[in-house]
Amino acid sequence: MDLWLKGKKALVTGSSRGIGYAIAVELLKEGCTVAINGRSATALKKAVAEIREDLHLSDTKAIVPIVGDVSKAATARTVVERAASALGGLDLLVTNTSGPPSGAFEEITDEAWESAINSLLMAHVRLIRHALPYLRKSPTPSVLTITSYSVKQPIPNLVLSNSVRAATAALTKTLALELGHERIRFNSILPGWTATGRVRELMEARAKANGTTISEEMEKQSREIPLGRLAQPSEIAKAAVFLLSPVASYITGVLLNVDGGIYRGLC
Ligand SMILES: NC(=O)c1ccc[n+]([C@@H]2O[C@H](COP(=O)([O-])OP(=O)(O)OC[C@H]3O[C@@H](n4cnc5c(N)ncnc54)[C@H](OP(=O)(O)O)[C@@H]3O)[C@@H](O)[C@H]2O)c1
């Protein structure tokens, strides 16, 4: 199926590894030019080299690395501006960062709440705000926030993620309402358990708390998922790329679970 993405200009934040990386790869495969981002210059450089090799990318301008911490207000602006300047505009924006630390309510300090709000909510707010002038010039503008299935079904011991991401989902839905008349689409992907470094960290924390091993914790988690396994990042990315694409032209305000069926609710 042609997703009509060839030549589209995309910024994917938080994309030196994991789900963001997989989305950048799928967009490149569809013929987009992509700005990728992360806080570590070394990780970003490695990601660019890996992607160029894996995809046999001869066009060196197809992928643009932009280092910067998008949880910081000034950096969120410069990341968007540098991406738009390097790509010659923006058609697609994917807002993504890492998850916050795990922990129960009484273990979480005000500093941790503030950091989670900056990373999981304000990064999305600021990136979208600064991208809007560029998106308004695009014939097919589309924004995708990466949140979590915790938006619909809180995950034990993840109070920061459960609480702050709900605001980001509400932001996504509100922007779909406010800016639909400008033809800008806003959707969110709510990933379930996905085999990335972030999950390994969470499983390590669980193994430590329960006196088990990481693989035992992974198996326990897999048993709770109707499809019986974790997702591969590319499985999240394929859904993301569809929602971003002009083929999904009448889809906006959707909070899409891509979670192997772990979310038990009806809607
Ligand atoms: N994996 C799952 O099972 C799962 C499930 C539900 C929801 N999610 C959510 O989906 C998102 C992506 O998950 P993931 O597993 O792919 O995470 P990950 O493996 O930790 O990757 C996060 C990526 O974002 C970059 N990053 C993190 N904070 C950043 C910041 N402030 N500014 C710029 N770049 C930043 C990281 O690079 P640097 O560290 O170098 O900055 C890395 O490239 C997270 O919000 C996560 O909580 C994941």
The ligand as an SDF file (V2000), in Angstrom:
LIG
                    3D

 48 52  0  0  0  0  0  0  0  0999 V2000
    8.7940    0.3730   25.6340 N   0  0  0  0  0  0  0  0  0  0  0  0
    7.6030    0.1870   26.1530 C   0  0  0  0  0  0  0  0  0  0  0  0
    7.1990   -0.9150   26.5160 O   0  0  0  0  0  0  0  0  0  0  0  0
    6.6660    1.3440   26.2980 C   0  0  0  0  0  0  0  0  0  0  0  0
    5.3440    1.1100   26.6680 C   0  0  0  0  0  0  0  0  0  0  0  0
    4.4800    2.1740   26.8170 C   0  0  0  0  0  0  0  0  0  0  0  0
    4.9500    3.4620   26.6070 C   0  0  0  0  0  0  0  0  0  0  0  0
    6.2330    3.6480   26.2610 N   0  0  0  0  0  0  0  0  0  0  0  0
    6.7040    5.0250   26.1050 C   0  0  0  0  0  0  0  0  0  0  0  0
    7.0860    5.2670   24.7860 O   0  0  0  0  0  0  0  0  0  0  0  0
    8.1770    6.2010   24.7870 C   0  0  0  0  0  0  0  0  0  0  0  0
    9.3720    5.5920   24.0570 C   0  0  0  0  0  0  0  0  0  0  0  0
    9.7140    4.4040   24.7450 O   0  0  0  0  0  0  0  0  0  0  0  0
   11.0520    3.6000   24.4470 P   0  0  0  0  0  0  0  0  0  0  0  0
   10.8830    2.3190   25.1510 O   0  0  0  0  0  0  0  0  0  0  0  0
   11.3630    3.6250   23.0090 O   0  0  0  0  0  0  0  0  0  0  0  0
   12.1240    4.5250   25.2510 O   0  0  0  0  0  0  0  0  0  0  0  0
   13.7050    4.4300   25.2510 P   0  0  0  0  0  0  0  0  0  0  0  0
   14.1860    3.1110   24.8010 O   0  0  0  0  0  0  0  0  0  0  0  0
   14.1040    4.9360   26.6040 O   0  0  0  0  0  0  0  0  0  0  0  0
   14.1430    5.5180   24.1410 O   0  0  0  0  0  0  0  0  0  0  0  0
   13.8900    6.8690   24.3540 C   0  0  0  0  0  0  0  0  0  0  0  0
   14.5600    7.6970   23.2790 C   0  0  0  0  0  0  0  0  0  0  0  0
   14.2910    9.0690   23.5340 O   0  0  0  0  0  0  0  0  0  0  0  0
   15.5280    9.8030   23.7470 C   0  0  0  0  0  0  0  0  0  0  0  0
   15.2010   10.7850   24.7710 N   0  0  0  0  0  0  0  0  0  0  0  0
   14.7810   10.5300   26.0300 C   0  0  0  0  0  0  0  0  0  0  0  0
   14.5320   11.6810   26.6830 N   0  0  0  0  0  0  0  0  0  0  0  0
   14.7820   12.6820   25.7910 C   0  0  0  0  0  0  0  0  0  0  0  0
   14.7040   14.0960   25.8600 C   0  0  0  0  0  0  0  0  0  0  0  0
   14.3220   14.6960   26.9740 N   0  0  0  0  0  0  0  0  0  0  0  0
   15.0400   14.8070   24.7750 N   0  0  0  0  0  0  0  0  0  0  0  0
   15.4400   14.1910   23.6290 C   0  0  0  0  0  0  0  0  0  0  0  0
   15.5150   12.8550   23.5070 N   0  0  0  0  0  0  0  0  0  0  0  0
   15.1980   12.1140   24.5720 C   0  0  0  0  0  0  0  0  0  0  0  0
   16.5370    8.7360   24.1580 C   0  0  0  0  0  0  0  0  0  0  0  0
   17.8800    9.0820   23.8560 O   0  0  0  0  0  0  0  0  0  0  0  0
   18.7820    9.8570   24.9600 P   0  0  0  0  0  0  0  0  0  0  0  0
   18.6720    9.0670   26.2280 O   0  0  0  0  0  0  0  0  0  0  0  0
   20.1540    9.8850   24.3740 O   0  0  0  0  0  0  0  0  0  0  0  0
   18.1740   11.2120   25.0850 O   0  0  0  0  0  0  0  0  0  0  0  0
   16.0800    7.5830   23.2460 C   0  0  0  0  0  0  0  0  0  0  0  0
   16.5230    7.8030   21.9390 O   0  0  0  0  0  0  0  0  0  0  0  0
    8.4920    6.5060   26.2520 C   0  0  0  0  0  0  0  0  0  0  0  0
    7.8070    7.6560   26.6420 O   0  0  0  0  0  0  0  0  0  0  0  0
    7.9480    5.2950   26.9380 C   0  0  0  0  0  0  0  0  0  0  0  0
    7.6700    5.4940   28.2880 O   0  0  0  0  0  0  0  0  0  0  0  0
    7.1090    2.6390   26.0870 C   0  0  0  0  0  0  0  0  0  0  0  0
  1  2  1  0
  2  3  2  0
  2  4  1  0
  4  5  1  0
  4 48  2  0
  5  6  2  0
  6  7  1  0
  7  8  2  0
  8  9  1  0
  8 48  1  0
  9 10  1  0
  9 46  1  0
 10 11  1  0
 11 12  1  0
 11 44  1  0
 12 13  1  0
 13 14  1  0
 14 15  2  0
 14 16  1  0
 14 17  1  0
 17 18  1  0
 18 19  2  0
 18 20  1  0
 18 21  1  0
 21 22  1  0
 22 23  1  0
 23 24  1  0
 23 42  1  0
 24 25  1  0
 25 26  1  0
 25 36  1  0
 26 27  1  0
 26 35  1  0
 27 28  2  0
 28 29  1  0
 29 30  1  0
 29 35  2  0
 30 31  1  0
 30 32  2  0
 32 33  1  0
 33 34  2  0
 34 35  1  0
 36 37  1  0
 36 42  1  0
 37 38  1  0
 38 39  2  0
 38 40  1  0
 38 41  1  0
 42 43  1  0
 44 45  1  0
 44 46  1  0
 46 47  1  0
M  CHG  2   8   1  16  -1
M  END
$$$$
